Structure formats: C-alpha cells, structure tokens
C-alpha cells in the first residue's frame, strides 16, 4: 500500500507539473512570435532613419527631383536658333553670361532638361525654338581671353567666376510666340513667368505649367 500511495502522489503532481510547464511554454512562444511584429509596426520610420547603410544611386536626392525647364535669351544678330541648328551636331556652347543670378541658374541646369530659345533685343522678341541641356556647367574660357567680347579682367583661372554649358537644338516652334503675345497672359495663365517679371535676366527657370501653356500656344490661332 505504501508503494502504491507513493507512486500515486509522485505521478499525479508530475502530470500537473507537465501540464503547467507546457502551457507556460506555449504562451512564451506566442509572445516571441508577436513581439517583433508589434515593434516593427510601431516604429518603422525610426528603424529606417537609424540605418547606417549609404543610399544607393537610385535613392539619391537628385534622382527623385523632377526635371526643370529653362529659358535662354540670345540676340539673333549674335547667335540665333538657326545658328544653333546649323552648328556641328546641332550643338553649341552657351557662354558670355556675366550676371550672377543668370550664372547661378546656369549652374543648376542638368543634362536632359529642356530649354525655350528666346530671341531678344530684336524687332520682334519671341520664343522661337526648343533645345536641350547637354552638359553640366563648366568654366567659361571666354572670360579669360583678352581678345574676346566677354573678357573679364577680374576672372581667375584658379577660381572661375563665370560658367557656360553645351546645349543641343531640338526643333523650331511651329511659329514664334512673341513677347507681346505672352504679355496678354500676364494676369492669367502666365502670371508667374519670370520673363514678364525680370525681362533682362538671360537665364531663367520656367515652371512646368508655364512650359506646357507656352507650347500649347503653337497651335492656338493668332488674334
């Protein structure tokens, strides 16, 4: 009897112990499965911001920015849209910029961005063509040439002050869009156009909406 009694008291508590241990183990596993998910869902931004990995080329800031549009002004007597079209490979170097704001705009231009080619200081100032940026801005060597029209005696080859870049002819507009015509939209669709605010600035940024509207005028009836 004493043997059976001892077995009964030993075995029964053991079963209770096993059952309790299994339940505790099961609950611990559930917690281990849930906790990592809840942590990630609570603070994904913090986890990303604390990453020590450098961004890849595809994640660079410049790659995420939309392209800009530009307007370049040139006197047709000196360099016209036809001169650009007839140059070698329809490509020319845009130099002679001697205004700091225009220079800064020039340096912001990126290959592939589009340009409105504008004839200025002529009988009928107008946007006459479209070109593309081909290169990044580089020092303008004409500023260092004493025999050049745009020579700047204060220019330093070790610390260039003036820059230029290559542009490529795309096409002429179906018709010139004159300054006079653009002015009729001064208080409407082109209220923000820099050409109507700073007409003397030779390198100007054009917003995407203004770009689209200006090109839509190609097919608009004149009147």
Order of alpha helices (4+ residues) and beta strands (2+ residues): alpha-alpha-alpha-beta-alpha-beta-alpha-beta-beta-beta-beta-alpha-alpha-beta-alpha
